[in-house]
Structures are given as C-alpha cells and as structure tokens.
Amino acid sequence: MKLSSILSSTLSGVLAVGICAVAYAEVQDYQSELALAEYSEQHQCLAMNIYHEARGDSSLGQKAVGFVTMNRVYDSRYPNTICDVVYDAPQ
C-alpha cells in the first residue's frame, strides 16, 4: 500500500471525526440556548403567578404561593411545567 493512500484514508477519517465533533458541539450549544430560553419562560410564569396571587401578602405569603406552584409541578396529578400549572384551568 502506498504511503499517500494511507495518509489520505487517515486524513479522511480524522476529518470525519472533526466534522462530527463540530456538529455535536453545535447541537449542544443549541440545546443550551433552548434550555436557557425555556428556563426564562418558566421563571417569568412563576414570577407572574406570585405577583397576581399574592401581591398584597407578606414575603412569607408570596413564598407560600411559589411553593404551592412548585409542589404542583412535581405532583403527577398536575402538568409538568410551571407555565402549564399556572395556566391550568380549574378542574
């Protein structure tokens, strides 16, 4: 086997691995941006819920509203996200 063909196939393999690594990094960056946007949206829903439910209450009352909302998120009988819990219609 010629040295040039060995180098060519090795270079092709290295190039393919490099392209895969770059693609993987791009996907990770996209997922991070999506996660940040999702976190921001959920945070906004929780803040608005606390404001509308307990704006005249003490900080303890506001924390209680936040805890109730989060407990519902973790409860299987309610939706899985803060925004879905906040906008869930009464049953």
A tleap script that builds the chain and sets N, CA, C and O, in Angstrom:
source leaprc.protein.ff14SB
mol = sequence {
  NMET LYS LEU SER SER ILE LEU SER SER THR
  LEU SER GLY VAL LEU ALA VAL GLY ILE CYS
  ALA VAL ALA TYR ALA GLU VAL GLN ASP TYR
  GLN SER GLU LEU ALA LEU ALA GLU TYR SER
  GLU GLN HIE GLN CYS LEU ALA MET ASN ILE
  TYR HIE GLU ALA ARG GLY ASP SER SER LEU
  GLY GLN LYS ALA VAL GLY PHE VAL THR MET
  ASN ARG VAL TYR ASP SER ARG TYR PRO ASN
  THR ILE CYS ASP VAL VAL TYR ASP ALA PRO
  CGLN
}
set mol.1.N position { 0.849 -1.167 0.000 }
set mol.1.CA position { 0.000 0.000 0.000 }
set mol.1.C position { 0.896 1.232 0.000 }
set mol.1.O position { 1.915 1.282 0.689 }
set mol.2.N position { 0.505 2.196 -0.766 }
set mol.2.CA position { 1.291 3.411 -0.869 }
set mol.2.C position { 1.080 4.283 0.354 }
set mol.2.O position { 0.020 4.268 0.979 }
set mol.3.N position { 2.098 5.031 0.674 }
set mol.3.CA position { 2.040 5.954 1.811 }
set mol.3.C position { 0.984 7.019 1.581 }
set mol.3.O position { 0.299 7.424 2.520 }
set mol.4.N position { 0.845 7.478 0.345 }
set mol.4.CA position { -0.129 8.536 0.062 }
set mol.4.C position { -1.562 8.046 0.284 }
set mol.4.O position { -2.402 8.806 0.764 }
set mol.5.N position { -1.850 6.800 -0.056 }
set mol.5.CA position { -3.207 6.289 0.156 }
set mol.5.C position { -3.490 6.086 1.646 }
set mol.5.O position { -4.612 6.308 2.102 }
set mol.6.N position { -2.478 5.665 2.400 }
set mol.6.CA position { -2.636 5.519 3.857 }
set mol.6.C position { -2.894 6.878 4.486 }
set mol.6.O position { -3.790 7.025 5.318 }
set mol.7.N position { -2.112 7.864 4.089 }
set mol.7.CA position { -2.303 9.215 4.623 }
set mol.7.C position { -3.655 9.783 4.218 }
set mol.7.O position { -4.313 10.464 5.004 }
set mol.8.N position { -4.060 9.501 2.996 }
set mol.8.CA position { -5.337 10.007 2.511 }
set mol.8.C position { -6.497 9.423 3.305 }
set mol.8.O position { -7.400 10.155 3.710 }
set mol.9.N position { -6.482 8.101 3.532 }
set mol.9.CA position { -7.573 7.480 4.288 }
set mol.9.C position { -7.552 7.915 5.749 }
set mol.9.O position { -8.607 8.109 6.352 }
set mol.10.N position { -6.355 8.070 6.324 }
set mol.10.CA position { -6.243 8.540 7.702 }
set mol.10.C position { -6.755 9.963 7.828 }
set mol.10.O position { -7.470 10.293 8.775 }
set mol.11.N position { -6.385 10.808 6.867 }
set mol.11.CA position { -6.838 12.196 6.878 }
set mol.11.C position { -8.347 12.275 6.718 }
set mol.11.O position { -8.991 13.110 7.354 }
set mol.12.N position { -8.916 11.427 5.886 }
set mol.12.CA position { -10.373 11.402 5.712 }
set mol.12.C position { -11.064 11.007 7.013 }
set mol.12.O position { -12.083 11.592 7.380 }
set mol.13.N position { -10.516 10.025 7.701 }
set mol.13.CA position { -11.084 9.600 8.986 }
set mol.13.C position { -11.008 10.688 10.028 }
set mol.13.O position { -11.969 10.922 10.761 }
set mol.14.N position { -9.867 11.357 10.100 }
set mol.14.CA position { -9.693 12.449 11.056 }
set mol.14.C position { -10.637 13.597 10.728 }
set mol.14.O position { -11.217 14.207 11.626 }
set mol.15.N position { -10.790 13.887 9.451 }
set mol.15.CA position { -11.696 14.950 9.023 }
set mol.15.C position { -13.139 14.618 9.393 }
set mol.15.O position { -13.878 15.484 9.860 }
set mol.16.N position { -13.538 13.368 9.185 }
set mol.16.CA position { -14.900 12.945 9.527 }
set mol.16.C position { -15.142 13.065 11.029 }
set mol.16.O position { -16.204 13.526 11.448 }
set mol.17.N position { -14.173 12.655 11.840 }
set mol.17.CA position { -14.301 12.772 13.296 }
set mol.17.C position { -14.389 14.241 13.694 }
set mol.17.O position { -15.170 14.604 14.573 }
set mol.18.N position { -13.597 15.075 13.054 }
set mol.18.CA position { -13.622 16.510 13.349 }
set mol.18.C position { -14.959 17.135 13.018 }
set mol.18.O position { -15.480 17.950 13.779 }
set mol.19.N position { -15.514 16.750 11.877 }
set mol.19.CA position { -16.825 17.274 11.478 }
set mol.19.C position { -17.895 16.813 12.457 }
set mol.19.O position { -18.773 17.595 12.822 }
set mol.20.N position { -17.838 15.567 12.886 }
set mol.20.CA position { -18.807 15.064 13.869 }
set mol.20.C position { -18.680 15.806 15.193 }
set mol.20.O position { -19.686 16.125 15.825 }
set mol.21.N position { -17.463 16.079 15.610 }
set mol.21.CA position { -17.250 16.801 16.864 }
set mol.21.C position { -17.815 18.214 16.788 }
set mol.21.O position { -18.431 18.692 17.740 }
set mol.22.N position { -17.608 18.873 15.670 }
set mol.22.CA position { -18.143 20.229 15.492 }
set mol.22.C position { -19.673 20.195 15.476 }
set mol.22.O position { -20.322 21.042 16.089 }
set mol.23.N position { -20.240 19.221 14.779 }
set mol.23.CA position { -21.697 19.099 14.725 }
set mol.23.C position { -22.267 18.836 16.117 }
set mol.23.O position { -23.291 19.409 16.491 }
set mol.24.N position { -21.608 17.976 16.879 }
set mol.24.CA position { -22.052 17.678 18.240 }
set mol.24.C position { -21.999 18.928 19.107 }
set mol.24.O position { -22.920 19.182 19.883 }
set mol.25.N position { -20.942 19.702 18.985 }
set mol.25.CA position { -20.805 20.941 19.760 }
set mol.25.C position { -21.898 21.932 19.384 }
set mol.25.O position { -22.433 22.622 20.251 }
set mol.26.N position { -22.232 22.010 18.107 }
set mol.26.CA position { -23.303 22.908 17.670 }
set mol.26.C position { -24.644 22.486 18.269 }
set mol.26.O position { -25.427 23.330 18.704 }
set mol.27.N position { -24.904 21.190 18.289 }
set mol.27.CA position { -26.151 20.692 18.863 }
set mol.27.C position { -26.200 20.999 20.356 }
set mol.27.O position { -27.244 21.394 20.875 }
set mol.28.N position { -25.084 20.821 21.045 }
set mol.28.CA position { -25.038 21.120 22.482 }
set mol.28.C position { -25.293 22.600 22.742 }
set mol.28.O position { -26.015 22.952 23.675 }
set mol.29.N position { -24.706 23.464 21.924 }
set mol.29.CA position { -24.936 24.904 22.079 }
set mol.29.C position { -26.407 25.235 21.852 }
set mol.29.O position { -26.984 26.041 22.582 }
set mol.30.N position { -27.009 24.619 20.849 }
set mol.30.CA position { -28.419 24.863 20.556 }
set mol.30.C position { -29.296 24.399 21.717 }
set mol.30.O position { -30.241 25.087 22.103 }
set mol.31.N position { -28.975 23.225 22.273 }
set mol.31.CA position { -29.739 22.720 23.407 }
set mol.31.C position { -29.571 23.626 24.622 }
set mol.31.O position { -30.525 23.829 25.373 }
set mol.32.N position { -28.383 24.171 24.827 }
set mol.32.CA position { -28.160 25.082 25.945 }
set mol.32.C position { -28.981 26.351 25.775 }
set mol.32.O position { -29.573 26.843 26.736 }
set mol.33.N position { -29.019 26.883 24.556 }
set mol.33.CA position { -29.816 28.082 24.294 }
set mol.33.C position { -31.295 27.798 24.504 }
set mol.33.O position { -32.020 28.618 25.068 }
set mol.34.N position { -31.738 26.629 24.045 }
set mol.34.CA position { -33.127 26.248 24.241 }
set mol.34.C position { -33.443 26.110 25.720 }
set mol.34.O position { -34.490 26.566 26.180 }
set mol.35.N position { -32.549 25.487 26.462 }
set mol.35.CA position { -32.764 25.306 27.890 }
set mol.35.C position { -32.821 26.652 28.589 }
set mol.35.O position { -33.638 26.847 29.489 }
set mol.36.N position { -31.969 27.582 28.191 }
set mol.36.CA position { -31.964 28.908 28.800 }
set mol.36.C position { -33.260 29.642 28.484 }
set mol.36.O position { -33.826 30.300 29.357 }
set mol.37.N position { -33.733 29.540 27.256 }
set mol.37.CA position { -34.988 30.192 26.880 }
set mol.37.C position { -36.155 29.571 27.639 }
set mol.37.O position { -37.043 30.284 28.108 }
set mol.38.N position { -36.156 28.252 27.761 }
set mol.38.CA position { -37.217 27.562 28.496 }
set mol.38.C position { -37.189 27.954 29.972 }
set mol.38.O position { -38.238 28.206 30.566 }
set mol.39.N position { -36.004 28.007 30.564 }
set mol.39.CA position { -35.864 28.410 31.962 }
set mol.39.C position { -36.394 29.827 32.155 }
set mol.39.O position { -37.103 30.096 33.124 }
set mol.40.N position { -36.063 30.717 31.256 }
set mol.40.CA position { -36.507 32.103 31.352 }
set mol.40.C position { -38.031 32.195 31.285 }
set mol.40.O position { -38.646 32.952 32.037 }
set mol.41.N position { -38.634 31.427 30.388 }
set mol.41.CA position { -40.091 31.436 30.263 }
set mol.41.C position { -40.753 30.904 31.532 }
set mol.41.O position { -41.734 31.476 32.007 }
set mol.42.N position { -40.222 29.815 32.082 }
set mol.42.CA position { -40.794 29.232 33.301 }
set mol.42.C position { -40.628 30.182 34.487 }
set mol.42.O position { -41.530 30.310 35.315 }
set mol.43.N position { -39.498 30.832 34.564 }
set mol.43.CA position { -39.226 31.798 35.623 }
set mol.43.C position { -40.221 32.949 35.557 }
set mol.43.O position { -40.735 33.392 36.584 }
set mol.44.N position { -40.490 33.430 34.352 }
set mol.44.CA position { -41.440 34.520 34.156 }
set mol.44.C position { -42.846 34.095 34.583 }
set mol.44.O position { -43.556 34.874 35.219 }
set mol.45.N position { -43.252 32.883 34.246 }
set mol.45.CA position { -44.575 32.396 34.646 }
set mol.45.C position { -44.704 32.313 36.160 }
set mol.45.O position { -45.737 32.680 36.720 }
set mol.46.N position { -43.654 31.830 36.824 }
set mol.46.CA position { -43.690 31.736 38.293 }
set mol.46.C position { -43.762 33.121 38.920 }
set mol.46.O position { -44.518 33.334 39.867 }
set mol.47.N position { -42.991 34.051 38.406 }
set mol.47.CA position { -42.996 35.414 38.948 }
set mol.47.C position { -44.362 36.067 38.770 }
set mol.47.O position { -44.869 36.707 39.690 }
set mol.48.N position { -44.955 35.909 37.598 }
set mol.48.CA position { -46.274 36.491 37.351 }
set mol.48.C position { -47.338 35.838 38.225 }
set mol.48.O position { -48.252 36.515 38.697 }
set mol.49.N position { -47.228 34.538 38.443 }
set mol.49.CA position { -48.181 33.840 39.301 }
set mol.49.C position { -48.093 34.359 40.735 }
set mol.49.O position { -49.115 34.632 41.365 }
set mol.50.N position { -46.881 34.491 41.244 }
set mol.50.CA position { -46.707 35.005 42.608 }
set mol.50.C position { -47.240 36.430 42.694 }
set mol.50.O position { -47.898 36.785 43.672 }
set mol.51.N position { -46.968 37.237 41.699 }
set mol.51.CA position { -47.437 38.621 41.711 }
set mol.51.C position { -48.965 38.676 41.749 }
set mol.51.O position { -49.541 39.390 42.570 }
set mol.52.N position { -49.613 37.933 40.871 }
set mol.52.CA position { -51.074 38.023 40.778 }
set mol.52.C position { -51.785 37.332 41.939 }
set mol.52.O position { -52.881 37.744 42.320 }
set mol.53.N position { -51.183 36.296 42.503 }
set mol.53.CA position { -51.833 35.572 43.594 }
set mol.53.C position { -51.560 36.186 44.964 }
set mol.53.O position { -52.389 36.073 45.866 }
set mol.54.N position { -50.401 36.839 45.131 }
set mol.54.CA position { -50.013 37.268 46.476 }
set mol.54.C position { -49.347 38.632 46.502 }
set mol.54.O position { -48.492 38.873 47.354 }
set mol.55.N position { -49.705 39.517 45.610 }
set mol.55.CA position { -49.027 40.815 45.564 }
set mol.55.C position { -49.244 41.640 46.822 }
set mol.55.O position { -48.395 42.466 47.156 }
set mol.56.N position { -50.353 41.446 47.533 }
set mol.56.CA position { -50.608 42.205 48.755 }
set mol.56.C position { -50.155 41.490 50.008 }
set mol.56.O position { -50.262 42.036 51.106 }
set mol.57.N position { -49.646 40.269 49.863 }
set mol.57.CA position { -49.229 39.479 51.022 }
set mol.57.C position { -47.796 39.808 51.424 }
set mol.57.O position { -47.070 40.508 50.717 }
set mol.58.N position { -47.419 39.284 52.575 }
set mol.58.CA position { -46.032 39.426 53.030 }
set mol.58.C position { -45.132 38.544 52.168 }
set mol.58.O position { -45.614 37.788 51.325 }
set mol.59.N position { -43.839 38.647 52.385 }
set mol.59.CA position { -42.915 37.807 51.621 }
set mol.59.C position { -43.140 36.334 51.936 }
set mol.59.O position { -42.918 35.475 51.083 }
set mol.60.N position { -43.581 36.037 53.162 }
set mol.60.CA position { -43.881 34.652 53.516 }
set mol.60.C position { -45.062 34.125 52.695 }
set mol.60.O position { -45.033 32.988 52.224 }
set mol.61.N position { -46.095 34.946 52.526 }
set mol.61.CA position { -47.233 34.562 51.701 }
set mol.61.C position { -46.844 34.372 50.249 }
set mol.61.O position { -47.333 33.454 49.590 }
set mol.62.N position { -45.969 35.231 49.742 }
set mol.62.CA position { -45.505 35.103 48.359 }
set mol.62.C position { -44.691 33.822 48.187 }
set mol.62.O position { -44.817 33.133 47.175 }
set mol.63.N position { -43.857 33.506 49.177 }
set mol.63.CA position { -43.086 32.264 49.107 }
set mol.63.C position { -44.014 31.059 49.134 }
set mol.63.O position { -43.772 30.067 48.447 }
set mol.64.N position { -45.081 31.148 49.933 }
set mol.64.CA position { -46.037 30.040 50.014 }
set mol.64.C position { -46.683 29.779 48.662 }
set mol.64.O position { -46.845 28.624 48.269 }
set mol.65.N position { -47.055 30.833 47.945 }
set mol.65.CA position { -47.641 30.674 46.611 }
set mol.65.C position { -46.630 30.005 45.681 }
set mol.65.O position { -46.987 29.117 44.906 }
set mol.66.N position { -45.384 30.427 45.758 }
set mol.66.CA position { -44.337 29.808 44.940 }
set mol.66.C position { -44.160 28.337 45.264 }
set mol.66.O position { -44.007 27.513 44.362 }
set mol.67.N position { -44.179 27.999 46.559 }
set mol.67.CA position { -44.027 26.598 46.959 }
set mol.67.C position { -45.215 25.752 46.495 }
set mol.67.O position { -45.032 24.619 46.048 }
set mol.68.N position { -46.428 26.297 46.600 }
set mol.68.CA position { -47.602 25.552 46.124 }
set mol.68.C position { -47.490 25.290 44.629 }
set mol.68.O position { -47.765 24.184 44.163 }
set mol.69.N position { -47.089 26.294 43.890 }
set mol.69.CA position { -46.937 26.124 42.442 }
set mol.69.C position { -45.903 25.040 42.129 }
set mol.69.O position { -46.146 24.166 41.297 }
set mol.70.N position { -44.758 25.102 42.795 }
set mol.70.CA position { -43.704 24.113 42.537 }
set mol.70.C position { -44.135 22.718 42.982 }
set mol.70.O position { -43.806 21.737 42.315 }
set mol.71.N position { -44.869 22.607 44.103 }
set mol.71.CA position { -45.363 21.301 44.536 }
set mol.71.C position { -46.296 20.703 43.490 }
set mol.71.O position { -46.284 19.495 43.257 }
set mol.72.N position { -47.106 21.557 42.862 }
set mol.72.CA position { -47.996 21.051 41.814 }
set mol.72.C position { -47.209 20.593 40.593 }
set mol.72.O position { -47.591 19.619 39.945 }
set mol.73.N position { -46.124 21.274 40.271 }
set mol.73.CA position { -45.285 20.848 39.139 }
set mol.73.C position { -44.752 19.439 39.384 }
set mol.73.O position { -44.699 18.623 38.464 }
set mol.74.N position { -44.359 19.156 40.620 }
set mol.74.CA position { -43.781 17.849 40.945 }
set mol.74.C position { -44.829 16.779 41.206 }
set mol.74.O position { -44.489 15.600 41.302 }
set mol.75.N position { -46.091 17.162 41.322 }
set mol.75.CA position { -47.179 16.217 41.569 }
set mol.75.C position { -47.666 15.656 40.231 }
set mol.75.O position { -47.848 16.402 39.269 }
set mol.76.N position { -47.872 14.353 40.178 }
set mol.76.CA position { -48.273 13.710 38.919 }
set mol.76.C position { -49.695 14.069 38.496 }
set mol.76.O position { -50.066 13.837 37.346 }
set mol.77.N position { -50.490 14.622 39.391 }
set mol.77.CA position { -51.869 14.981 39.039 }
set mol.77.C position { -51.959 16.309 38.296 }
set mol.77.O position { -53.025 16.660 37.792 }
set mol.78.N position { -50.868 17.045 38.222 }
set mol.78.CA position { -50.841 18.354 37.573 }
set mol.78.C position { -49.856 18.318 36.405 }
set mol.78.O position { -49.073 17.375 36.286 }
set mol.79.N position { -49.889 19.336 35.542 }
set mol.79.CA position { -48.927 19.389 34.425 }
set mol.79.C position { -47.471 19.445 34.914 }
set mol.79.O position { -47.211 19.691 36.091 }
set mol.80.N position { -46.543 19.215 34.002 }
set mol.80.CA position { -45.121 19.077 34.350 }
set mol.80.C position { -44.318 20.366 34.317 }
set mol.80.O position { -43.160 20.363 34.735 }
set mol.81.N position { -44.879 21.462 33.840 }
set mol.81.CA position { -44.116 22.705 33.787 }
set mol.81.C position { -44.842 23.788 34.576 }
set mol.81.O position { -46.049 23.710 34.804 }
set mol.82.N position { -44.088 24.788 34.981 }
set mol.82.CA position { -44.658 25.876 35.772 }
set mol.82.C position { -45.742 26.603 34.981 }
set mol.82.O position { -46.830 26.850 35.501 }
set mol.83.N position { -45.454 26.944 33.744 }
set mol.83.CA position { -46.436 27.676 32.925 }
set mol.83.C position { -47.710 26.864 32.741 }
set mol.83.O position { -48.809 27.418 32.774 }
set mol.84.N position { -47.572 25.563 32.548 }
set mol.84.CA position { -48.762 24.731 32.387 }
set mol.84.C position { -49.571 24.662 33.673 }
set mol.84.O position { -50.801 24.635 33.626 }
set mol.85.N position { -48.905 24.632 34.815 }
set mol.85.CA position { -49.616 24.629 36.097 }
set mol.85.C position { -50.322 25.969 36.293 }
set mol.85.O position { -51.485 26.003 36.696 }
set mol.86.N position { -49.635 27.063 36.013 }
set mol.86.CA position { -50.199 28.392 36.218 }
set mol.86.C position { -51.435 28.599 35.339 }
set mol.86.O position { -52.426 29.167 35.797 }
set mol.87.N position { -51.388 28.152 34.100 }
set mol.87.CA position { -52.489 28.371 33.165 }
set mol.87.C position { -53.463 27.205 33.105 }
set mol.87.O position { -54.353 27.187 32.255 }
set mol.88.N position { -53.309 26.236 33.992 }
set mol.88.CA position { -54.207 25.084 34.032 }
set mol.88.C position { -55.594 25.555 34.479 }
set mol.88.O position { -55.727 26.269 35.473 }
set mol.89.N position { -56.612 25.150 33.740 }
set mol.89.CA position { -57.984 25.539 34.093 }
set mol.89.C position { -58.439 24.773 35.342 }
set mol.89.O position { -58.018 23.636 35.556 }
set mol.90.N position { -59.284 25.382 36.158 }
set mol.90.CA position { -59.799 24.670 37.341 }
set mol.90.C position { -60.540 23.409 36.921 }
set mol.90.O position { -61.253 23.399 35.917 }
set mol.91.N position { -60.369 22.369 37.683 }
set mol.91.CA position { -60.992 21.075 37.371 }
set mol.91.C position { -62.392 21.014 37.931 }
set mol.91.O position { -63.077 20.004 37.771 }
savepdb mol mol.pdb
quit
